[in-house]
Every structure is written in structure tokens, then in C-alpha cells.
Amino acid sequence: MRAALVLARRGLGRVWPNPAVGCVLVDGDANIIGRGWTQPGGRPHAETEALKRAGDRAKGATAYVTLEPCNHHAKTPPCAPALIEAGVTRAVIATTDPDPRVAGQGLERLKAGGIEVMQGVCREEAEHLNAGFFLRITEDRPLFTLKCATTLDGRIATHTGDSQWITGVPARTFAHRLRAEHDAIMIGSGTALADDPSLTCRLPGMEERSPVRIVADSHLRLPLTANLVKTAATVPTWLITLPTHDPERRRAFEDAGVVLIEVDANAAGRPDLERAAYALAGRGLTRVLVEGGGHLAAGLLNTGLVDQVAWFRSPMLIGGNGIPAVAAFGVDKLDHAPAFLRMGLDEAGPDIIETYRRP
């Protein structure tokens, strides 16, 4: 099952709105005879890929699958009947699928077809892997990962805005892998104006895995000459904005290939982030990496939308006049502060990378 989970991870950032699933087929002598994972765009599914590789050897095999096989006809045939028809005799399933079109029906179809079913093997790992898909199904929003690269005292830049580079090359390489594993990258308009970023994945051989780029831009301040706008025809670029704008400016962005997502304002006059999350899930996103700035991070934390944190920490200090990673968001007492569980601690050259998730 852990091998299947490793395979499933290959699909992260590439298969939305579908889940990233892995499947390993094993014969009676414990030989792996077929491996599969969800392909780019969400299909073919992992089980179909594993069965194709196994061929006739799938008869009598055990299938290890990280998510309950589907039992409904969509753009591809269902996987549960495919396993039955191939002669698989046992299925080990990590976790069930919350999608109402599946939700236990796949397991029942397997049992009705004479397949012995075991559930719950590596369940927690499988649910964590597809937490974004689960959130889109159950809460109509994607998973948000807040990524920060800071000094030891939590600063992302000096008071003059100088920030390149706080972390070193190994840490930045890890950050690009994070980009590749998310469906979208999200920043605030302040970060977009200050850095004029490209927000692409620049790992050698993985350039095509650049995710959707999203800017929270209340008043369409982003210049039409910005890198994000100039390259919107080749790398998808979305702006979350308020619904009141000059039609000609809207048209200029749309002509450049930018998608405008209009969201009603919150009490502060910015796009309501909860409504924005619903809108992003409605477009199929399951995993969003938030790379800045401080006000966007504060807004997401304040609304309880941050599910994971990837904190890159450099061994330097800037001081109190540096720019903080997270702006003020009204925490008066410690028991009101968002709390997270640490999941990992890694070294990247001179830097430290800490990963956290919500309890």
C-alpha cells in the first residue's frame, strides 16, 4: 500500500478535479505484476493503468488501491467492474471515497463481484494525500497550504523590501517541488506588484507542471505589462477581484487570456476569501499553494482556511522593522490563535523546512 501511495503522489497537481490515486497489483507469489497512478487531467484512472500493465496476469491477483474504486460511468468506465472482469480476487483499499457517486458503492460492487475486500490499510496517509479532494467534495473548497520563507524572526524582507534571497538554492528547489504538487499558486496583489513574479515551476524537466496562477487583486491593480498577464495565454492566470470595474479594463485582461473571478467584498472591502474558496473549488481546484503576502496570509488564517503550513526558515535575523510573513489579524488571546501539528522537519542546505497541518 505504501508503494501505491508513492505512485499516487505522482498525480498531485496534475489530476484535478480528480483525486490522485495509486494502484499496485500483486500475484499469489507476492510479485508486483502491475502498477498504475492517475494520469494527467484525471484519467485514465490508476486501476485501469495497473490492469493494462498486468494483462492476463491480473487473474487471481490482489489489488492495493489508495482510494475506493469508482462504480459510476463518467468520462471513463468505472474501475470496480474492471477489477472484477480482470479476475482480481482480493482488494485492499486504504480509504473510502466521499464523492456521493462512489461513497461505498465501489466497495459493494467489488464484494458483489466476489472480490474479498479489506479496508483501512494506511488510511490516515491516504486521507492526508487526498485531503484537498476530500475538502472539495465535503466543504466545497480546496486545501490551502501557506508557504513562507522567512528569517529566524519571521521576516520576509527588510524594511526596504529587499528579499532575494532569504533562503538558499536547496530550499528554493524544494519550494518549486511544492508548486508542482499543487493545482494553483495564490498571491496577493501587493506581492505581484512588488516582485513581478512568473510563479512557474522551474525544476529541470518539470516546467510543464506549472500550476494555475492566482492573484487576489481587489481593484485590478496588476499592470497589463506584468509577467503574469503577458504569459497568461500559455500559463493559466486567474484574478480574484471585486465585481465593480471599468468594462474596458476588464476586457483588456480577458483579451490577454486572464480569467476574472468576481467575488463580493468582505467587511474590509476586499474579496471575501470564503466565497473565493468556493469559487475556486467550483472550477475544480483541490490544492492551492499560498506564497504571499502578509495580508493574504492573515486573511486566510483569520477565516480558518489554512490547512497546511510549509515554513522555510533561514539562519539570519532582520529585526522588528522588517516585513512580517503574516500581517495582524486580531488575535487577542493565545487560545484564539490558529494552532498546527508539526508533520516534518527537514534540512535544506543552511535552511530548515518545517511542515505543519491543522489538527
Summary of the structure (lengths in Angstrom):
residues: 359
radius of gyration: 22.1
end to end distance: 24.3
largest distance: 68.1
contacts: 1217
relative contact order: 0.13
helix: 31%
strand: 23%
